[in-house]
Each structure stands twice: as structure tokens, then as C-alpha cells.
Amino acid sequence: MAHAHPSTSDKRRTFRQLHEAGCFVIPNPWDVGSARYLQSLGFKALATTSSGFSWSQGRPDNGVARERVLAHLAEMAAATDVPLNADFESGFAADPAGVGESVRLAVETGIAGLSIEDSTGNATAPLFELNVAVERVRAARRAIDESGGDTQLIARAECFLVGLPDIDMTIARLTAYVNSGADCLYAPGIRSEEHIRAIVRAVHPKPVNLLVSGPGNLSLRQIADLGVRRVSVGGALSRAAWSGFMRASREIAEHGTFDGLADAASGQELNTLFGGG
């Protein structure tokens, strides 16, 4: 007999507990198959990736419409038994009311958490003014509270990703988001131990997510010792998959040889993996 799948509220409870102590990895699949594989490895939670999903749709990062992203979230949440955190970009709206509406729709998909970033997508003014950014986080918080779901709200300060690598500005923003109702804080692009420590200290006791997007000097144990609660990889696993696919495809196109297929996973292994339903 098939095992009973946990309910959305079960997943949300599990997710909240994961954030209370220790350090966990929340890797980023981009489709149902990659999500099921990561779940099979024993990861306790998963997170979507806007870039990984966009590339699977033949679009650049942030190039997929809200409706399509919501369908992806519903599909991913339904296909997995572990809590799913949504990379919800900047909430698919500039104004707080629009963010609130988007968040209400996201909560209905069955996700256990979602992140809202403060970047505008506009190169000349890459971040929302702090007061607007704060209102956007407040609107997301209200939308979650009113829809009754115990969904985690993650607020992201994008300073380091948009060419403003200012740790004081980053901490000021994250602290403001804590005071606006964020459950977990996140500044993608932060790499140094000193910066990580400063952020953990500034938002304590709220949990901090660290993005690790490539090989670095810090191991998971060292990251945990810095007080980080969770570690995600963004589009990096998707890029790793693309790399193998691109290399093998290019070899066929350019040389007419097929040696790039030597490292391919076996069909039998994949059929066995997904055979369990």
C-alpha cells in the first residue's frame, strides 16, 4: 500500500521546526524529476529556483509570467512530500497591494514558504526604496496571516547581487524586514565569514539562509558554526545539469562523436528511482 502523503499543514509545521535549530540544506530542483531525486537523497526540504525553472522554459531568469510560476509551484508542491520553499522573485508586482495579491495566490499552491526580494529589475534604480521595500514585506506578511496558512515568509536583500555590495545597507534592510514580519532573512551574494557572522548577529534570533552558488572555502560544518540555519544553491544544480547536457550536445553537433554520453545516468537507475511513484 502506498504511504500517506503529508498534508500541506504537516509540511508547513515540519518546515517551521526545521528553522528552529541546527543547519539544513534546502537544495533547488527545477522540475518534478529533479525534486523527486533530491527528496530520495534525504533532503528535509526543497526550494524552487526562478532561474532554473526559467531556463527549463527557454526563458531568461525572471522571464516567466506569474500564472506560469504559480502553476509550477502547485505542481512541485503536489509532487513532493517534503516542504517546498518558493523562489517568488519580487512578488510579481511593484506595489505592496500587488505583492499581497501574488502572495495570497502562492499560499494556495501548497508551498511551505516563499521569498520576496527587494530588487526592481531596473538597472538605474536596482532596489526598491527602503520604505517601499518594507511595505512590500508587510503586505506579504498580512496576506499570509489572512489566508490562515502557517507559511514562512523569507525576505531577501539583493544589494550584493545588483552591484551594491554594502554590508551596512544590507543589514539595515534585513533588520527592517525582521521588524516587518519576515520569518527568515537572506542576502544572496554574501560570501565572507565576517559578513555572514554580521548578518546572523543582526537578525538574531531569526534564521538566516545562505546562498552557495559555486565551490567555495566554506563547508557545511563551517557554515553551521557561523550560525546559519539553512543553505540553498539557487540555480547552481540546474546549471550543473545544463553543463553536462550542453557538453554532450555540442560534441555531437561539432565533432559528430558521442563520447559525451559516457557519463550519462543509466535508464534503469532512473526508472527504478521514479518507479516508486
N, C-alpha and C positions, 0 to 999 in steps of 0.2 A: 504493500500500500504506500502511496506517495506521502511524504511528510507534509504536515500542515504548514502553510506559508505564514510567516508572521504578518500581523495587520500593520497598517500604516502607523497606528498609535504605538504598537510594540516597537516598530523601528525608530520612532521618534524618541521613545523612552530610552532605548538602547543607546541612541546617538548622544543624548544628553548625559548619560552615565559615562560614556567614553571620554567626554570632555572634563570629567571631574578630577581625574588623577592620571599620572603616567604620561606616556607619549605614544601616539599611534600613527601609522602611515595610512593616508587616505589617497590611494593611487587613482589615476584618472583614465578610465576607459572612454572610448568614443562611439561604441555601438554595443548592441546586446551581447555579441560573441565575446568581445574583449572584456565586458563587465562580468560575464559568467566565468571566464577564465580566471580573472583576478579573485572573484569570490571563491573559486575552487582552491586557490592558494592559501586561503585562510585569512585574508584581509577582513578586518572587522567592519569597515565602511568604505564606500567608494564616492568619488566626486566626478561630475561631468566636467568637460573641458570645452569652452566655446571654440578654441582654435581647432582642437582635434575633430570635433563634430563638424565645424565649418568646412575643413579640408575634405572630410568624407563626402560632403555635399558639393564639392568642386567650387567652394566659395572661400574668400579670404576670412581671417578671423573677424568677428563682429559683422559678418556679411549675411547672416541668416535672419529672417524675419521672426518676430515674437511668436507668431502662431506655430511656425515650424519647430522652434525651440521648445515650446510647451508640449507639442506632440512627442518630441524626443524625450523630454523629462518623464512624461507619462509612460512611455514605452520602456524606458530604463528602470523606472521605479517598479513597474509591474513585473519585469523580467528577473529581478534580483531579490534576495531575502535579507540582505544587509542594508543598513541605512544609506540613502543616497543624498549627497550634498549637490545642489545645483550651482554651477557657474552661471549666474544670472546677469552677467555683464553689468551694464549701468541701469538695469531695470526697464530698458526699452522705452524710456521717456526722460525728458529733461526736468519737467516739473514734478514736485512732490506728489500731487494727486495722481498723475500718470504712473509714477513708480508704485504707489499704493495699489492701483488697479492691477498692474502687472503682477505684483506680489500675491494678491488675492488669487489670481489665476494660477500662479505657480504652486501655491499651497494645495490647491485642488488636485494637482497631479500625483500627490502621494510622496513627494520628497520629504526628507527629514531636516534639511537645512538649505539655506540659499545665501549667496553672497551678492552684495551690491557694491559696485566700485564708484569712485568719485571722479573718473575721467570723462571728458566731454566728447572725445573723438575729434576735437578741433585743435589743430596744431598751434594756432596763435594763442588760445586760452585753454590749455590741455586739462585743467582741473576746474570743477565747479567751485565758485566762491565758497568759502567755509560755511557761511550762514546758510547757503542753499544746500550744500552737501549735508549739513546737519538736519535740515528739514526733510531731505530725502530719506535719511536713515529713520527719522521719527515716523514718517509716513509708512515706511516698510514695517516698522515695529507695530504701529497701530493696525495695519492690515492683517498682520499675523495674529495679534491679540483678538481682533474682532472675528476672525474666521475660526477661532477656537482650537486651531491646531497648535501643538507644542513644538512648532518648527523653529529651529535655531536660526538666528539672524547673524550673518557674518558681514562685517563692514571692512572694506578694503581702501587703503590709502595708496594711490597709484603713483605718488611722487617720483619714486626711483625708476618706474617704467616709462614715464613721459618726459624724462630729461631734467627732472628737478630733484637730484639726489641729495636732499637736505633732510638730515635726520631730525632736526628740531621741528621743522614744518611737519614731517611725517608723524612725530609723536604728538604734536599739538592736535593734528587731525584725528588720530586714533583715540586720544583722550576724549575729544569732543564726541566721538561716536559711541564710546563707552557710556557717556552721560546721556546719550540719546536713545539708549536701549539696545545696543548691539550685544550679542552673547559671546562673540568670538571676534578677534581682530587680526588683521592681516595686511602686511605691506610687501607685496611682491617686489622682487629685485634686491631685497636686503640680503647681504652675504656675510659681513664681518661679524665675528663673535661679539665685538663691542656693541654693534648696532642691535644685534639680536637681544643681547642682555638688557640694553636700554629700553627696548620696546616691551619686553616681558615685565620689567620693573614698572614701567609707566602705566600699564593697563591692569596690573595685578589687582585682584585675583582672577580677572577674566582670562580665558585661554587664548593663546596665540597660535596661529597657523604659520608655518614657514614653507615657502615655495622653494623646492630644489629642482632646478631645471636642467642641470647638467652635472658632470662629475665635479666634485669639489673636495675640499680638505676635511670637511666635517662628516663623521659617521653618524648613524642614527643615535648611537650611545652618547656621543658628544653633544648632539642637538638636544637630546633629552636632558642632559646635565645642565644645559643653558636655561632650562625651564620651559622649553617649547612643548605645547600639548599635542599638536598634530602637524604632520608633514605631508604636503601634496607635491605633485610633479608637473602640474599643468599639462601642456601639450607634449611633454617630452617622450612619453611612451608611444604616443601616436607618431611623433617624428622618428622614433626608433623603428617602428613598423614600416613607415614610408621609406626609410633609408634602405632596408632590405629589399623591398618591392621595387624601388627605383633602380637600385644597382643591378638586380637581375634583369629587369625590363630593358635597361639601357644596353646591357651586354648583348641581348638578343637583337635589338634594333641596330646597334653599331657594328657588331662583330659576327652576328649570325651563330654565336655559340651559346651554350646552355649551362655552363659551369656554375652560374649564379644560383641555379636551382639546387645545388648540392646541399645547402644548409636548410632546405625547406623542412618544416614540421611534417610529420607523416600524417597522411589522411586517416589512417587507422587510429592514431592517437587523438586526433581532433574528433572523429566520430565517437570514440569512447568517451571523451570529455563531455560532449554535448548529448550523448545518448541518455543520460540520466534525467533529462527533462528539467 
